Amino acid sequence: MAILAFLLIGWILSWVKFENLFIQSFKELFGKDVTKASYYFLFLCIGIFGEFVLLLQGAYYTVFLYR
Protein backbone atom coordinates (compact mmCIF):
# COMPACT_ATOMS: atom_id res chain seq x y z
CA MET A 1 0.00 0.00 0.00
CA ALA A 2 2.90 2.36 0.69
CA ILE A 3 4.12 1.89 -2.88
CA LEU A 4 0.84 3.18 -4.29
CA ALA A 5 0.72 5.97 -1.74
CA PHE A 6 4.15 7.28 -2.67
CA LEU A 7 3.45 7.02 -6.40
CA LEU A 8 0.24 8.96 -5.80
CA ILE A 9 2.18 11.60 -3.87
CA GLY A 10 4.64 11.88 -6.75
CA TRP A 11 1.79 12.27 -9.21
CA ILE A 12 0.08 14.94 -7.10
CA LEU A 13 3.37 16.82 -6.72
CA SER A 14 3.74 16.75 -10.50
CA TRP A 15 0.60 18.92 -10.73
CA VAL A 16 2.64 21.80 -9.29
CA LYS A 17 5.66 20.97 -11.49
CA PHE A 18 7.71 19.50 -8.64
CA GLU A 19 9.29 17.03 -11.07
CA ASN A 20 10.88 19.94 -12.95
CA LEU A 21 12.37 21.18 -9.67
CA PHE A 22 13.66 17.70 -8.90
CA ILE A 23 15.20 17.26 -12.36
CA GLN A 24 16.87 20.68 -12.30
CA SER A 25 18.21 20.32 -8.76
CA PHE A 26 19.56 16.82 -9.48
CA LYS A 27 21.32 18.17 -12.55
CA GLU A 28 22.87 21.06 -10.62
CA LEU A 29 23.91 18.94 -7.63
CA PHE A 30 25.27 15.88 -9.40
CA GLY A 31 25.79 16.98 -13.00
CA LYS A 32 23.61 14.13 -14.29
CA ASP A 33 20.63 14.42 -16.60
CA VAL A 34 17.55 12.63 -15.32
CA THR A 35 14.04 12.26 -16.71
CA LYS A 36 10.53 12.10 -15.33
CA ALA A 37 10.95 8.34 -15.20
CA SER A 38 13.73 8.83 -12.66
CA TYR A 39 11.44 11.08 -10.65
CA TYR A 40 8.74 8.41 -10.44
CA PHE A 41 11.33 5.69 -9.87
CA LEU A 42 12.54 7.58 -6.80
CA PHE A 43 9.01 7.61 -5.35
CA LEU A 44 8.66 3.90 -6.21
CA CYS A 45 11.88 3.11 -4.33
CA ILE A 46 10.73 5.12 -1.30
CA GLY A 47 7.46 3.18 -1.36
CA ILE A 48 9.24 -0.17 -1.58
CA PHE A 49 11.46 0.82 1.33
CA GLY A 50 8.36 1.83 3.30
CA GLU A 51 6.72 -1.52 2.60
CA PHE A 52 9.87 -3.33 3.71
CA VAL A 53 9.95 -1.36 6.96
CA LEU A 54 6.28 -2.15 7.60
CA LEU A 55 6.97 -5.82 6.95
CA LEU A 56 9.85 -5.83 9.46
CA GLN A 57 7.72 -4.04 12.05
CA GLY A 58 5.10 -6.76 11.80
CA ALA A 59 2.34 -4.71 10.19
CA TYR A 60 1.50 -7.61 7.87
CA TYR A 61 1.81 -10.27 10.55
CA THR A 62 -1.95 -10.76 10.93
CA VAL A 63 -2.57 -10.70 7.19
CA PHE A 64 -0.20 -13.57 6.52
CA LEU A 65 -1.14 -15.62 9.58
CA TYR A 66 -4.92 -15.58 9.40
CA ARG A 67 -5.56 -16.14 5.71
C-alpha positions as a LaTeX table, in Angstrom:
\begin{tabular}{lrrr}
\hline
Residue & $x$ (\AA) & $y$ (\AA) & $z$ (\AA) \\
\hline
Met1 & 0.00 & 0.00 & 0.00 \\
Ala2 & 2.90 & 2.36 & 0.69 \\
Ile3 & 4.12 & 1.89 & $-2.88$ \\
Leu4 & 0.84 & 3.18 & $-4.29$ \\
Ala5 & 0.72 & 5.97 & $-1.74$ \\
Phe6 & 4.15 & 7.28 & $-2.67$ \\
Leu7 & 3.45 & 7.02 & $-6.40$ \\
Leu8 & 0.24 & 8.96 & $-5.80$ \\
Ile9 & 2.18 & 11.60 & $-3.87$ \\
Gly10 & 4.64 & 11.88 & $-6.75$ \\
Trp11 & 1.79 & 12.27 & $-9.21$ \\
Ile12 & 0.08 & 14.94 & $-7.10$ \\
Leu13 & 3.37 & 16.82 & $-6.72$ \\
Ser14 & 3.74 & 16.75 & $-10.50$ \\
Trp15 & 0.60 & 18.92 & $-10.73$ \\
Val16 & 2.64 & 21.80 & $-9.29$ \\
Lys17 & 5.66 & 20.97 & $-11.49$ \\
Phe18 & 7.71 & 19.50 & $-8.64$ \\
Glu19 & 9.29 & 17.03 & $-11.07$ \\
Asn20 & 10.88 & 19.94 & $-12.95$ \\
Leu21 & 12.37 & 21.18 & $-9.67$ \\
Phe22 & 13.66 & 17.70 & $-8.90$ \\
Ile23 & 15.20 & 17.26 & $-12.36$ \\
Gln24 & 16.87 & 20.68 & $-12.30$ \\
Ser25 & 18.21 & 20.32 & $-8.76$ \\
Phe26 & 19.56 & 16.82 & $-9.48$ \\
Lys27 & 21.32 & 18.17 & $-12.55$ \\
Glu28 & 22.87 & 21.06 & $-10.62$ \\
Leu29 & 23.91 & 18.94 & $-7.63$ \\
Phe30 & 25.27 & 15.88 & $-9.40$ \\
Gly31 & 25.79 & 16.98 & $-13.00$ \\
Lys32 & 23.61 & 14.13 & $-14.29$ \\
Asp33 & 20.63 & 14.42 & $-16.60$ \\
Val34 & 17.55 & 12.63 & $-15.32$ \\
Thr35 & 14.04 & 12.26 & $-16.71$ \\
Lys36 & 10.53 & 12.10 & $-15.33$ \\
Ala37 & 10.95 & 8.34 & $-15.20$ \\
Ser38 & 13.73 & 8.83 & $-12.66$ \\
Tyr39 & 11.44 & 11.08 & $-10.65$ \\
Tyr40 & 8.74 & 8.41 & $-10.44$ \\
Phe41 & 11.33 & 5.69 & $-9.87$ \\
Leu42 & 12.54 & 7.58 & $-6.80$ \\
Phe43 & 9.01 & 7.61 & $-5.35$ \\
Leu44 & 8.66 & 3.90 & $-6.21$ \\
Cys45 & 11.88 & 3.11 & $-4.33$ \\
Ile46 & 10.73 & 5.12 & $-1.30$ \\
Gly47 & 7.46 & 3.18 & $-1.36$ \\
Ile48 & 9.24 & $-0.17$ & $-1.58$ \\
Phe49 & 11.46 & 0.82 & 1.33 \\
Gly50 & 8.36 & 1.83 & 3.30 \\
Glu51 & 6.72 & $-1.52$ & 2.60 \\
Phe52 & 9.87 & $-3.33$ & 3.71 \\
Val53 & 9.95 & $-1.36$ & 6.96 \\
Leu54 & 6.28 & $-2.15$ & 7.60 \\
Leu55 & 6.97 & $-5.82$ & 6.95 \\
Leu56 & 9.85 & $-5.83$ & 9.46 \\
Gln57 & 7.72 & $-4.04$ & 12.05 \\
Gly58 & 5.10 & $-6.76$ & 11.80 \\
Ala59 & 2.34 & $-4.71$ & 10.19 \\
Tyr60 & 1.50 & $-7.61$ & 7.87 \\
Tyr61 & 1.81 & $-10.27$ & 10.55 \\
Thr62 & $-1.95$ & $-10.76$ & 10.93 \\
Val63 & $-2.57$ & $-10.70$ & 7.19 \\
Phe64 & $-0.20$ & $-13.57$ & 6.52 \\
Leu65 & $-1.14$ & $-15.62$ & 9.58 \\
Tyr66 & $-4.92$ & $-15.58$ & 9.40 \\
Arg67 & $-5.56$ & $-16.14$ & 5.71 \\
\hline
\end{tabular}
